[in-house]
């Protein structure tokens, strides 16, 4: 009896998923590295808007951990699950089929969760929930397209014994993912609302461009400067110079030659005294919305 040939999509879906997972892992790892080293992200030209704003917003973190780290772990997990049946070859065809079936099911669950989460992030970008207007983030869109393609290849590139049960499981995963996501971001909602103001976006932009505000806890002008940012003042890239203050960096202040407070360091320039938000925006090259 002639063995029925395997559809081409089923033959190539697994290698394709591994390749896409490697691309997604590389992308999210790059964003993670630039975040921790304080480097500017490539192709992120319009400062204070777009990916500059998105990647520094509170939506880019979960429990204070940068979102790209979770993305990298998700891609790595999917890549390992996709490659597992190709690496572990069992002599027993039934054992190999069970391994492949288990890997496929786990890959479907992980990819469904990340697919739904990516869709929610795309909704945030399109709805203006970040920055008060629709934002264009090439990295976010690239990751979402990659994850969507992985999910489609997982669903249509494998044979499933019970399609109904598969999509029932997918629906449960989607509900759990959305519920958890909304719960996490709801707790960060007040922070996100603050970040969506001009002061919040400017403070994030100053942080992303390695600007610093040097001050002292007892300095009234420093307090007045912070008040100009309103509720977003906690986002200011502030450096405490007095050894008695909270988390002081006295040596850094000495190295920078700080003589008075507040002093701003922006794009290599030292600006002494209080500054308006517009002045800080102009000096730092902020090009986002100021309303």
N, C-alpha and C positions, 0 to 999 in steps of 0.2 A: 504494500500500500504506500503510495507516494505521500511524503510528509508535506503538509501545507506550509508554504513559505510565509515567513514573518513579514508583516507590512513594513515598508521602508521607514515610516515614521517611528515605529517601535524599535527598529534597529539603531536609528541614529539619535533618538531623543535623549538617551542617557549621556553619550559623549557631548551632545550639544548643551545639556544642563550643566555638566562639569565645566565646560568652557565659559558659559554665562556666569556660573557661580564664581569662577576665578576672576572674571572681569569685575563683578560686583564686589568681591572681596578686596581686590586691588583698589577700586574706587573708594570704598569706605575706609580702608586702611590709610590711604593718602589723606583723606579728610581728618582722620584721627591724628595722624602724625603732625599735620599742619596746625591742628588745634593745640596740641600739647607743646609744640615748639614755638607757638605764636607767629607762624609764618603766614604770609598772604596767600590766599588760595588762587590758583591760576584760573583765568577766564572769569574772574569775578571783578569786573572793571568799575562798575558804578557803585561807588562807596556810599554806604548809608541806605542802600535799597537792594532789591534783588537778593542774590545769594549771600551778599555781605550781611544783609539784615537777617535772612532766614537762618543762616548757619550760626549766628550769634544770639538768636532769640531763645526764649525759654522752651519753645516747642522743640528745639534741637537738643534738649536734655531730658532725661528721665531719672528722677531721684538724684539730680546733679551730675549724672553720668552722660557724656556726649552720646547722642543718638548713633553716630557712625560706628561706635563700638558694638552696639547691639546688631547693627546691620552687618558688620563684618562677621560676627558670630553666627548670624542667620545664614549668610552665604556659605560660610565654612561648613556648617552642619549639612546644608543641602548638597554641597559638593561632595562631602564624604559619603553621604547616603547614596548619591547617584553613582559614585565610583566604587562602592563596596562590592556589588555583585560582579563588577568587571575585574576586581583584584582578587577576591576570594572565590576561587573556582572549586566547587565540590564535585567529587567523583560520582556521587549519587544524584541523578537528575531531579529526583523529588526533593532532596535536601537543597539543591541549587534553586529550584523553583520556589521553595518556602523562604529562602533567604531573599530572593528577589522580590517576592510578594511583601515581606515584612519591610524591606527597604523602601519599596514603592509607597506603602501605606504611611510610614513615618515621614517620607519626603512630601507626601500630599498634605499631611497635617501641618508640617513646618511651613511649606510654601503657601498654604491657604492662609495661615495666620499672618505671615509677612505680606502677602498680597493684599489682604484686607487693611492692614496697618498702612501700607503704602498708599492705598486708595484714600484713606482718611487724611493723610498728609497732603495729597493732591487737592483734596477738598479745601483744606485750610489755605493752601496757596491761592487757589482760584477764587475763594470767597472773600479774600481780603482780611481774614482773621489774623494774619501776620502783617503788621505794618499799616493796616487800615485800607489797603488797596491790593488788588491782585498782584502777585509777585512772580517773577520768572527766575527759577533756580535750575540751571542746567544739570547740576549734580543730582538734585532731587528727582527731576524728570527722567534722567538717564537710569537712575536706580529703580524708579517705578516701572519703566518700560522693561528693564531687565527682569525684574521680579514677576511682572505680568507674563512675560514670555516663558519663564521657568514654570509658572503655574500651569499655563496652557499645555506646555510640553509634558508636564507630569500627568495631567488629566487625559490628554488625547494620545500621548505617546506610550501608553502602557495598556495592558489588558486587565480588566477588572471583572471579578466574578459577580459582584453585586453592585451595580451602578447606583441603585436606589440607596443602599446603605452607605455608599461612599459619599454621596451628596448630603445625606442626612448628617453624617459625621462632619462634613465640611460646614454645614449650616451651624452646628453646635460650636465648632472652632471659631467661626466668624462672630457669633453672638458673644462668646467669651472674650474674644480679642477686642471687639468694639466696646463692650462693657468695661473691661479693664482699662482700655485706652481713655475712654471718657472719664472714668473715675480718677485716673492719674492726672489728666490735664485739667479736670475740674478743680483739683486741689492746687493746681498751679495757675488757675484762671485769673486770680487777682494780680499775680506777677505778670502774666501775659498781657493783661489790660494795661498795666503800667508801662510795659515795654513797647506797647503800640503807640504811646504818645511821642511827641517830638523829643521831649527830654529823655525818654526811655531809649528811643532809637539812637539818639546822639550819644548817650552814655555807652551803649553797646558798641557803637562805631568807634568811640574813643578807646575802648578796651581792645577791640579787634585790631586797631592800628598802633597798639602799644603806647598810647598816650598815658601820661601820669599826672595826677594832681598831688603835689607834696604839701603837707600841712601838719598842724599840731592840734591835739585835742582841745587845748585851751584857747585857741585862736578864734576870736569872734568873726573875723573876716572869712575864715575857712567855713565856719558854720553858715554864714550868709551865702557863701558860694554854693554850698551843698543845698541850701533851701531853694535856690534857683531851679534845681532839678525836681523839686517836689517829692512825690513818692518814689521817683526813680533814683533818688540820691544814693540808695544802697548799691546801685549798679556802677557808680563812679569808680574808675580805676585809681583809688586813693592810696597814698603811701603816708603812713604815720612816721613823723620824724623825731618826735619826742620819745626818749627812752621809757618814760612813765606811761605812755599811751598804749592802746591796745594793738598788739602785733606790730611793734615798732620795727622800722628798717633804718635805724639811725646811720649805720655805716653807708648805706646807699645814698642817703641825703647828703652826707659829708662828701662822698665821691662826686656827687652832682654839683657840689658847691652851692647848695641851697642857703640863701641868706635871709629870706623873708617868706611869710606865708600869707595866702597860698601862692604857690608857684606851679605853673603848668609846663609840662614838657610835651610838646606836640611837634611831630615831624622833625625832631632834632633841635627845635628852638625852645628857649626858656622864656616863658611869659609870666611876669610877676603881677600880683594883684588879682582882684576879682574880675571875672569876665562874664559877659552876657552869653546866653546860649548861642545866639547868632554869631558872636565873635569866635566862639569855640568851634562852631560848625565851619565857618569860613577858614579858620586856621588849619583845621584838620582835613579839609577837602570833602566834608560831608555833602552829598548831593541828593539826599532823600527829601521826602516831604517834611515841611516845617510847620504844618498845621496841627 
